[in-house]
Amino acid sequence: MMVTLKVLVACGLDVVFGDPRWFPHPVRLMGMMAHGFERLALRVFRSRSGQYVAGVFLALGLPALFYFSTDWMIQTVTEINAWTGHILWILLGATTLAGRDLADHANHVSRALQEGSLDNARQAVSRIVGRDTVNLSEPDVIRATVETVAESTSDGVIAPLVYLVIGGPPLALAYKAVNTLDSMIGHRTETYQYFGWAAARCDDVLNWVPARLSGLCLVMAGGLRHGTGLHAWTIFLRDGGNHASPNSGRPEAAMAGALQVQLGGSSSYDGVAVTRPLIGDQRQSLTRTHISSAIELMAVASVLALIILLVIVWL
């Protein structure tokens, strides 16, 4: 019962406060540590095998460091004062959830479009996507935002929630370390082809179940909010594999089906055009309102996932 209460309070803190920039967020520390190790490793290890070994060390070492240090910190504080330990558990747990921050960023894009400033919308969306945004059209800005909300419903909200429920802040922060490494070095580029391999594979493994849970919850959210549950389920099954990632396509397909739009297609990354398979049927053209609808579906899906996880814990 205490774990359930702490999870609920952590979720509440994320909803109310999000990610204040003045707060020393663990993910920023993860990024700084990973960047420092990356610079050193890529200078020292020039061979393929050396970069593989260095990448494995980072992919396993950083999550392990955060797991054991967080566990030690919570246990130490709890031994001094139980209630202070509970508070620390809640605060650290809240830092692993990114629902409010994601919604705020997506809303910034939406507001810029509503105000008629495509340039501001491009700048806003550049903060949450990895693709080139300078020349995006309005529909492309909307598509990029909806795709990011869908994918981040899994790796920014539901996945850390899964690990928070089953293993507390230590496991949730270990997951965040893996996810952070994947976003930094888990790319199929010349620089990270070998060094980032382990980070990408670890992220694939840890997100396998959460991505599918996220897709199912988005399907249910589409049924509850828009009456599109059956269509979302169809697209989830049909197009969930239409993505280079074994996981990202699942929530994107469910979101596309729930909104009755089409995602995927052409994008540019560092000046290189990339064409992804299409996801969903274009029953509707993408409009500004789809951003707010995607945020709403993310919120509903997150609540559904929380209920499912807590019921499993109670059983």
N, C-alpha and C positions, 0 to 999 in steps of 0.2 A: 504493500500500500504506500509506503514512504517513497519508493522509487517512482511509482505512478504520479504521486503528488509533485515530486521534484521535476519530472519530465513536463508535466502540465505547466508548472510555474516557469520553467525554462522557455517553453513555447510562448507563453504569455509575454515574457520579457522581449523575445525576438519580435513579436507582433507590435509591441508598444514602442520599443526603442531601436530595433534594428541593429545596425553596426555603426555606432557613433565614432567619428574619426578621431576623437580625443582618447578613446579607449584603447589600451595596448592589446590589440587583437592578436591571438596566437597565429592566425594564418599569415599575417604580415611578417611575423618572426620566422615562420616556416619558409616564406619566400626569400627572406634575407639570407638565411642559412643555406638554402639550396643554391642560391645564386653564387654565394661565396665558394661553395664546394665545386660548383660547375666550372667556374673560372679557373680554379686550381687544377681540377681533374683534366680539363681539355688542354691545358698547357703541358701537364706532365705526361699524360697518356696519349700517345699518337697512334698506336696500333689499334686494330679492330678489337682484338682480345682484351687489351688494356682498358678500352672504353667500355666494353661489356662488363668487365669486373667492377670498374668504378661505378657504372650505372646501377649494377645490382647492389653494391654496397650502399649507395644513396637511397635506392628504392626501398630497401629493407631497414636501413639504419635510421633514417629520419623518422618514419612512423614508430619504430621501436623506441627511439629516444623520447618522443612525445608521449607514447603510451606509458612507459615506466616512470618518467618524471611526473606526469600528471597523477598517476596512481600513488606515487610516493607523497606528492604534495597534499592530496586529499586525505590520505591516511594520517599523515603527520598532523595536519590541522585538526582533523577529527579527534585525534587522541588528546589534543590540548583542550578542545571544546567542540562537543558534538554538533551544536547548532551552527557554529562557524563553519564546520566541515560541510554541513548541508548547504549553507549559503554558497560556499566555494563551488560545490558540485553543480549547483544551479547556474551560477555565473559562467563557469566554464562550459557547461552544456549549452547554454544560450549562444555562446560564440560559434558553435558548430552549425547553427541554423541560419540560413540566409534568405528566408522568405520575404521579410520586410524590405531588406536591401534590394532584392531582385525586383519587387513590386515598385519600389521608389524609382529605380533606374528605368524600368519600362514606362512608368508614368511620366518621367521626364521626356522621353521620346514622344509619347502621346501628346503632351502639352505643347511641345515645340511644333508638332504638326498642326494641332488645333490653332496655334497662333500664326500659322502660315510660314514658318521659318524652316525650310528644308535643311538649310545649312546647320542650324542648331540641332535639328533632329539627327542629322548625320553625326555630329559631334557627340550627342548623347548616346547613340547606339554604338559608337566606337568604344565606349567604356565597358560594354558587356559582350562584344563579339570579337572574334579574331580576324574576320575578313576585312578587306579594304572597304572603306565607307565613303571616301571623298566624292565618288561619282554615282552613288546609289540614287535611284529614282525613289519616289515616295512609296510605291508598292514594294520595292526591294527593302527599304527601311522597315516597313511593316513586317515583311516576311522574316527578316533577320531578327526582329524583336520577338515575334511569335515563336520562332524556332528556338531562340535562347530561353524564353520563358518555359517552353515545353521541356527542353533538355535539363534546365536548371531545377525544374520541379523535382527531377530525380536526384541529380548529384548535389544540388544546393539545399534541398529540404528533406525529401523522403529518405534518401540514403543515409545522411547523418542521423536522422531520426531513428532509423532502423538500428544503427549501431549504438546510439545513445540509450535506447530501450534495452538492448540485450547486454551491453557492456559498459554503460555509463560514459562519462566524459573521456576516460582514457582511450577507450575503443573508438569513440566518435572522433576524437582529435587525431588518432592514428589514421583513421579513414581520411580525414581532411588533409593530412600530410600526403597521403598517396594521391588524392585528387589534385592537390596543389602541384605536386611534381608532374603529374600527367599534363596539366595545363601549361606548365613551363617547358618541359623537355620531351613530352611524349608525342613528338611529331615525327612524321616520316620525311625528314629533311636530311640533307647531307651532314649537317652538324650533329643531329641527334639520332641518326639512324641506328647507331650502336649504343651510345651513351643513354639514350632515352627508352630503349627497348624494354627494360625491366619495369620502369615506371608505368609505361603504357599497359603492359600485361597485368601488373598488379591492379591497376585501375579497372581493367576489363573484368577481372575476377570479382573484385569487391562490389562492382556495380551490377553484376548479372542479375541477382535477385531484386535489388531495389528498383532497377529500371523496369522490370516487368511488373512489379507491384505498382510503380508509378503509372505505367500504361493502363493497368486495370482500374486504378482509382480515377484516372482522367476519363476513362470510358464511363464509369459510374457517374462522375461529375457532369459529363455531357448529357447523360440521361436525365439527371436531376434538374439541371439548369436550362437545357435547351431542347430536351426531348430527342436528342440525337444519339442516344446510347447504342442503339443497334448499328447505326452507320459507323460510329466510332469503333465498335467492336470488329466490324468487318474490315475496316481500314487497318486497325491494329494487327489483325491476323495476316492480312494481305501484304501490307507495306512495311511492317515493323522491321524487316530485314533489309530494307532499301537504304542502307547507310554504311559507310566505311567502318563505323564503330559497331561492334556486336550488341551495343546497348542503347546508344543515343536514338536510334530509329524507333524504338518502342514507344517512349513518351511522345515523340514527334508525330508518329502515326496516329496515336490516340487523340492528340490535340487537333491534328488536321481533320480527322473524322468528326470529332465533336463540334468543330467550328464549320465543317463542310467546306474547307478550303484546300488548296494545294500548296504544299511546301516542297523544299528541295529545288533542284535546277541549278542555274549557273551562278557562281560567285567568284570573287578574285581574292587571292591570298598572296600578299607581298608581290603584287603585280602579275601573278600567274593565275590564269583562268582555270577554274575547276568546275566541272559539271557533275552534280550528284543526281542519282535517280530521283524521279518525282515521287512524292508521298501524298496520297489523298486524291480525291476527285474534286475538280473545281466547280462545285455547285454554286459557290459564291466567289466573287472577286474579293481580294484582300482590301479592306478599308480600315480607316483609323479606329473604328469601333472594335475591331478584332483584337487590338492590343488590350483594351480593358476587359474584353471577354476572356482572353487568355489568362490574364491576372486572376480573374474571378474563378476560372476553372482550376488554376494552380492552388488557390486558397481552399476550395472545396475538396479537391483531391488530397491535399495535405491533411485536412481534418479527417477525411475518411481513412487515410493511412494510419493516422494516430489512433483512431478508434480500433482499427483492425489489430494493430500491434499491441495495444493495451489489453484487448480481449484475449489475444494469444498468451500474454503474460499471466493473465488471471486464471486461464484454464489449467 
